[in-house]
Amino acid sequence: MQVSIETTGELQRRLTVEVPAEQVEQEVATRLHSLAQRVRIDGFRPGKVPLKVVVQRYGDKVRDEVTDEVVQRSLGDALRQENLHPAGGPRIESREVIPGASLRFTVVLEIFPDVQLASLDDLTLECPTAQVTDQDVDELLETLRRQRRAWEPVQRAACDGDRLVIDYQGTIDGAPLPGGSAESVSAELGSGRLLDAFEEQLRGLKPGDRAAFDVSYPAEHPKAEVAGKTVHYTILVHSVSESHMPALDEDFARGFGVTEGGVDALRIEVRANMERELARAIRGRLKDQVMSALLARNPVTVPDTLMREEVERLQAQAAESGDSTKGVSGPEDLESAARRRVGLGLIIAELVRVNGIAVDPVRVRAAVEGIAASYENPDEVVQWYYGDRGLLSGVESMVLEDQVVDWVAERAGVREVPGTFRELTHSAAE
């Protein structure tokens, strides 16, 4: 077998492989002789079919099968011989098959980049520090109370904190604004979810009132159909309601599954949840810094094959969740996210290989049990994960990534940066 390699790009290679004719012919002849002993053809006794008849009837099919097998086997041998590691499946560009002559085929492929890991000795990470304070707990309890407000209709002018149910129609220069009309829409004054100029016109309106007014939208408004334009609105107010906050008492606590201990027990549970959320936010900050540092210090060329596969994976995840990919607004952002993820994967894989970092089964078990804890039958979920290699592999990858973060943090300088629960958790949610 003869192999020649042509470099057609930084990671692109063209492989030409030539297999001696006798190797192909010998396998074809062996296959046909075996077939002659087994095949059944009218007019001949089993095992007595002349080889010439078998060749006439099955020769082309057998040769195609043998050629396909020889190509696949020879390709594997050639890749091992030349120490090439394809990033994705090689593509057969051409194949030349002439009976009695050599089998010659050409394959194009991308190889994995050579990742040269840079030193991390001078790396400094900022580790946020914060505590869940009594005030933080109080604020969250107030948020929970607001979420469980009761609304009572009133016959008075609307003010901040009230909820209106309205119909509205919007026009521009007398033409209906596409998507600018709706019926029985709730609008809460002072919530910050309405344009200030629109909300201001709703204040003081009572049930049954009608109003008409213009709203000028800024040029930088995200909706192009109204950016820099003036929209004329007509409004009908169906109702005005004021809110009533539930008391922070035992009944309120029972609404969150706290059946004993009342408000004090609820506060303990709320604090514990907030502390877990804070720990995740701090960990996320540290992980983001580590990953950004690895990318910045280890520039790597991402194979197009892997990037296309990652783009498809991100699109599939977005479609499955019914939501757009987080932080991705268009094809360019999608490709950028895919390139980052693939690049990090290559760097992490090399870092793991060079430093002998092995996935910790104890941490894997803890991660699986953490996932299972939110289900009705945690033990069954744990068994499910350990019985499905694909599911478990995903958890192992997540754990190994966390171990890499720990490995880098142990070797880098770490500077503590004071923060607050609100700062850290709100930025993590954005």
Secondary structure as UniProt FT lines:
FT   STRAND          2..7
FT   STRAND          12..19
FT   HELIX           21..38
FT   TURN            42..43
FT   TURN            46..47
FT   HELIX           51..81
FT   TURN            82..83
FT   STRAND          91..96
FT   TURN            99..100
FT   STRAND          103..111
FT   TURN            121..122
FT   STRAND          124..129
FT   HELIX           134..147
FT   STRAND          150..154
FT   TURN            160..161
FT   STRAND          163..172
FT   TURN            173..174
FT   STRAND          175..188
FT   TURN            189..190
FT   HELIX           196..202
FT   TURN            203..204
FT   TURN            207..208
FT   STRAND          210..216
FT   TURN            219..220
FT   TURN            224..228
FT   STRAND          230..244
FT   HELIX           250..254
FT   TURN            255..257
FT   HELIX           262..297
FT   HELIX           304..321
FT   TURN            326..327
FT   HELIX           331..355
FT   HELIX           361..372
FT   TURN            373..374
FT   HELIX           378..387
FT   HELIX           389..411
FT   STRAND          413..418
FT   HELIX           421..429
//
